[in-house]
């Protein structure tokens, strides 16, 4: 149940990002749900590999390169999905930052709704 609620909230967060920032657009709530799923899969499967491969650059930039990796995941998800578009890499960077902030708020709310269940 917790996973489904989090997925729905992240899809709504993606719609909020599209509403707040004109460089990101989402066609419908269904497209937002699919995009949230794809973003979750990319961040789970591909992001750790990219973080490991770019570790020297990440250390050299004091961790700021992780923002580039997040933006790349956001841009890649928009590139492979039809109802989710990002106008460029700069828009992907800002969109991924907004989406990450929403994700932090959602995780804090989920901890209040479902206490102690990890």
TACOR-V480046 format. One record per residue. RES is the residue in one letter. SS is DSSP state (H for helix, E for strand, - for the rest). Layout:
RES,SS
RES,SS
This chain:
X,-
X,H
X,H
X,H
X,H
X,H
X,H
X,H
X,H
X,H
X,H
X,H
X,H
X,H
X,H
X,H
X,H
X,H
X,H
X,H
X,-
X,-
X,-
X,E
X,E
X,E
X,-
X,-
X,H
X,H
X,H
X,H
X,H
X,H
X,H
X,H
X,H
X,H
X,H
X,H
X,H
X,H
X,H
X,H
X,H
X,-
X,H
X,H
X,H
X,H
X,H
X,H
X,H
X,-
X,H
X,H
X,H
X,H
X,H
X,H
X,-
X,-
X,-
X,-
X,H
X,H
X,H
X,H
X,H
X,H
X,H
X,H
X,H
X,H
X,H
X,H
X,H
X,H
X,H
X,H
X,-
X,-
X,-
X,E
X,E
X,E
X,-
X,-
X,H
X,H
X,H
X,H
X,H
X,H
X,H
X,H
X,H
X,H
X,H
X,H
X,H
X,H
X,H
X,H
X,H
X,H
X,H
X,H
X,H
X,H
X,H
X,H
X,H
X,-
X,-
X,-
X,-
X,-
